[in-house]
């Protein structure tokens, strides 16, 4: 069984603040319900101060939750994600 996924408070505040600047305060849910997923990410959090966030996929067709057979990633959100979390070496 995987350990529980527990976000680092400082990192969570950082990404929530950054997301609020990018998409507006009303589009960031800082008090979302806890979920029993994705426990596999908890292993990474045991080794690195991080925060797991869920990115909205809009309300168009294909906007299901991840792992749903109808899920289709919204490629239009990639530039916003990259500006919030730049990855070096890409």
Phi, psi and omega per residue, in radians:
X1 nan 2.369 -3.135
X2 -1.310 2.636 3.073
X3 -1.208 2.814 3.118
X4 -1.166 2.601 3.099
X5 -1.541 1.999 -3.128
X6 -2.210 1.966 3.140
X7 -1.200 2.565 2.977
X8 -1.238 2.264 -3.063
X9 -1.064 -0.777 -3.134
X10 -1.106 -0.791 3.133
X11 -1.155 -0.647 3.106
X12 -1.120 -0.779 3.099
X13 -1.083 -0.719 -3.138
X14 -1.054 -0.879 -3.073
X15 -1.241 -0.588 3.092
X16 -1.162 -0.717 3.085
X17 -1.117 -0.769 3.131
X18 -1.102 -0.785 3.119
X19 -1.088 -0.683 3.116
X20 -1.078 -0.674 3.093
X21 -1.154 -0.627 -3.078
X22 -1.375 -0.740 -3.011
X23 -2.089 0.002 3.119
X24 1.673 2.483 -3.094
X25 -0.979 -0.656 -3.112
X26 -1.204 -0.237 -3.113
X27 -1.775 0.156 3.133
X28 -2.109 2.095 -3.127
X29 -1.711 1.777 -3.137
X30 -1.435 -0.158 -3.098
X31 -2.158 0.676 -3.106
X32 -1.207 2.762 -3.130
X33 -1.150 2.569 3.058
X34 -1.242 2.567 3.128
X35 -2.271 2.767 3.129
X36 -1.635 0.858 3.133
X37 -2.837 2.815 -0.232
X38 -1.655 1.608 -3.022
X39 -0.955 -0.448 -3.130
X40 -1.096 -0.478 3.127
X41 -1.242 -0.350 -3.121
X42 -1.060 -0.520 3.114
X43 -1.112 -0.680 3.110
X44 -1.167 -0.710 -3.130
X45 -1.148 -0.358 3.071
X46 -1.270 -0.267 -3.077
X47 -2.056 -0.139 -3.057
X48 -2.638 2.358 3.053
X49 -1.166 2.021 -3.026
X50 -2.643 3.115 3.041
X51 -2.549 2.315 3.053
X52 -1.567 2.245 3.108
X53 -2.201 2.731 3.042
X54 -1.843 2.293 -3.121
X55 -1.788 2.226 3.108
X56 -1.097 2.575 -3.090
X57 -2.000 0.194 3.116
X58 1.461 -3.005 -3.114
X59 -2.129 0.283 3.098
X60 -1.408 2.984 3.072
X61 -0.944 2.402 -3.119
X62 1.595 0.098 -3.086
X63 -1.558 0.629 3.102
X64 -1.349 2.909 3.026
X65 -1.141 2.665 3.086
X66 -1.016 2.657 -3.082
X67 1.299 0.041 3.018
X68 -1.540 2.394 -3.110
X69 -1.063 -0.340 3.114
X70 -1.577 -0.016 -3.089
X71 -1.122 2.377 3.039
X72 -2.446 2.069 -3.094
X73 -1.093 2.354 3.123
X74 -1.500 1.687 -3.100
X75 -1.058 -0.367 -3.115
X76 -1.160 -0.314 -3.131
X77 -1.535 -0.136 -3.080
X78 -0.989 -0.817 3.139
X79 -1.019 -0.661 3.108
X80 -1.183 -0.705 3.114
X81 -1.108 -0.735 -3.138
X82 -1.134 -0.637 -3.134
X83 -1.270 -0.459 3.117
X84 -1.400 -0.621 -3.032
X85 -2.370 1.226 -3.123
X86 -1.100 2.445 3.118
X87 -2.000 2.140 -3.127
X88 -1.323 2.696 3.067
X89 1.454 0.206 3.130
X90 -1.833 nan nan
